[in-house]
Amino acid sequence: MAQAHAIQELEAFCRSCPQPYEVTDFLDTLGFTLGFEMAAQVSHDQYTPALPAQYHFERDDGMSIIYLAGRDSPMQGEHFPAHNSRFFAYTGADSAAFGWVTRTIAVKWNLTWQHVVSSEPPTHDTNVA
């Protein structure tokens, strides 16, 4: 049975663009493993923005971090601050650990986390029983 806690989603826009290996190595020290990666996607028309490379990290407790290694473009009606990369964080079973992990990442890359205004569930579910 799935756990009954609410998933908290945070995002942070980063002025720097750490190398993917740097993010991977750092998150490894926090108990994360790289579960999925996708190369940057080039747009072939004026309506679809290009997508930066994505790296999805997971922990055994269900917490996940997604790193977009490059600038991404807002959808119509959205506005993004100036940034060179972006992080997303999703809670797992331990909200105290989530707070510690997000603070640690914020210090490492000088980020300010914010709650995602319009949210969709994560693309993968690590809390399925």
Backbone torsions as a table, in degrees:
resi	resn	phi	psi	omega
1	MET	NA	139.3	179.8
2	ALA	-68.9	149.8	179.6
3	GLN	-71.2	153.0	-172.8
4	ALA	-97.8	17.0	178.8
5	HIS	-88.2	152.0	179.3
6	ALA	-77.2	138.2	176.9
7	ILE	-80.3	126.5	176.1
8	GLN	-99.7	133.0	-179.9
9	GLU	-121.1	127.7	176.8
10	LEU	-121.8	155.1	173.0
11	GLU	-135.4	154.8	177.6
12	ALA	-145.2	130.7	175.9
13	PHE	-92.6	133.6	-173.6
14	CYS	-114.4	132.5	178.5
15	ARG	-72.1	-28.7	177.9
16	SER	-95.2	173.6	176.3
17	CYS	-133.1	84.4	-179.2
18	PRO	-59.9	147.6	176.4
19	GLN	-63.0	141.7	179.5
20	PRO	-53.8	-37.4	179.0
21	TYR	-66.1	-32.3	177.8
22	GLU	-67.1	-43.8	178.0
23	VAL	-64.4	-45.6	179.7
24	THR	-59.4	-48.0	-179.5
25	ASP	-62.5	-42.5	-178.9
26	PHE	-67.3	-46.5	-179.4
27	LEU	-65.9	-28.4	174.7
28	ASP	-59.3	-37.8	178.8
29	THR	-68.5	-17.3	179.1
30	LEU	-99.7	8.0	176.2
31	GLY	92.6	12.3	-179.0
32	PHE	-95.9	150.1	170.9
33	THR	-123.5	149.5	177.9
34	LEU	-76.3	116.8	-177.1
35	GLY	-102.5	-22.2	-175.9
36	PHE	-159.1	141.0	171.1
37	GLU	-142.1	150.7	-179.4
38	MET	-138.7	131.1	178.5
39	ALA	-65.1	160.0	176.4
40	ALA	-57.9	143.7	-179.7
41	GLN	-111.2	122.2	179.9
42	VAL	-84.7	139.8	177.7
43	SER	-85.1	140.1	178.5
44	HIS	-109.8	7.8	176.0
45	ASP	-148.3	169.5	-175.6
46	GLN	-77.8	-10.7	-175.4
47	TYR	-96.9	-20.4	-177.8
48	THR	-108.7	117.0	-179.5
49	PRO	-72.0	151.7	173.4
50	ALA	-66.5	151.8	179.5
51	LEU	-115.4	134.6	176.5
52	PRO	-72.5	165.6	175.3
53	ALA	-59.4	143.7	-178.8
54	GLN	-119.0	142.9	177.2
55	TYR	-133.6	121.6	-177.8
56	HIS	-110.2	123.0	-177.9
57	PHE	-114.7	144.7	-177.5
58	GLU	-135.1	155.2	171.9
59	ARG	-121.2	163.1	180.0
60	ASP	-62.5	-24.6	-178.8
61	ASP	-85.6	6.5	177.0
62	GLY	93.3	-8.0	178.0
63	MET	-69.1	144.8	177.0
64	SER	-140.7	150.2	176.9
65	ILE	-127.4	135.3	173.9
66	ILE	-117.6	131.2	179.2
67	TYR	-116.4	124.3	174.2
68	LEU	-101.7	110.7	-173.1
69	ALA	-87.3	69.6	179.3
70	GLY	151.6	171.6	178.8
71	ARG	-71.2	135.1	171.3
72	ASP	-114.0	157.4	-175.1
73	SER	-102.6	142.0	177.6
74	PRO	-70.7	153.3	172.8
75	MET	-76.4	168.2	-179.4
76	GLN	-56.5	129.1	179.2
77	GLY	92.6	-13.4	177.5
78	GLU	-93.7	157.0	176.1
79	HIS	-135.0	128.0	178.3
80	PHE	-109.6	145.3	172.0
81	PRO	-70.7	165.3	175.3
82	ALA	-58.2	132.8	-179.3
83	HIS	-159.7	161.4	176.7
84	ASN	-119.4	-8.2	174.6
85	SER	-164.0	172.3	-178.7
86	ARG	-148.7	146.2	177.0
87	PHE	-119.7	147.4	169.2
88	PHE	-124.6	146.5	177.6
89	ALA	-133.2	136.3	179.4
90	TYR	-125.3	132.4	-179.5
91	THR	-63.4	159.1	171.8
92	GLY	-118.8	-144.0	-177.2
93	ALA	-78.6	-15.3	-173.5
94	ASP	-121.3	98.9	-177.1
95	SER	-67.3	-29.7	177.1
96	ALA	-66.2	-42.5	177.5
97	ALA	-64.1	-37.3	178.5
98	PHE	-60.9	-44.7	178.1
99	GLY	-61.0	-44.0	179.7
100	TRP	-64.4	-45.0	-178.5
101	VAL	-63.6	-46.6	-177.8
102	THR	-66.5	-35.9	175.4
103	ARG	-65.8	-41.2	-179.4
104	THR	-63.9	-42.8	177.2
105	ILE	-65.8	-40.0	179.6
106	ALA	-60.2	-41.7	179.4
107	VAL	-68.1	-43.5	-177.5
108	LYS	-58.9	-45.6	-174.5
109	TRP	-116.6	18.1	175.6
110	ASN	53.1	55.0	-177.8
111	LEU	-104.6	158.2	167.8
112	THR	-122.5	113.9	179.7
113	TRP	-76.1	147.3	174.5
114	GLN	-141.3	153.3	177.0
115	HIS	-69.9	140.3	178.2
116	VAL	-74.2	129.3	-176.0
117	VAL	-72.6	-57.9	177.2
118	SER	-111.0	117.3	-169.6
119	SER	-119.3	144.1	167.8
120	GLU	-115.0	155.6	179.0
121	PRO	-62.1	157.0	177.0
122	PRO	-56.0	156.2	-177.0
123	THR	-73.9	-10.9	178.4
124	HIS	-140.3	147.9	-178.0
125	ASP	-112.4	114.8	-179.2
126	THR	-99.5	3.2	-178.4
127	ASN	-110.4	27.2	179.4
128	VAL	-87.7	133.0	179.9
129	ALA	-98.2	NA	NA
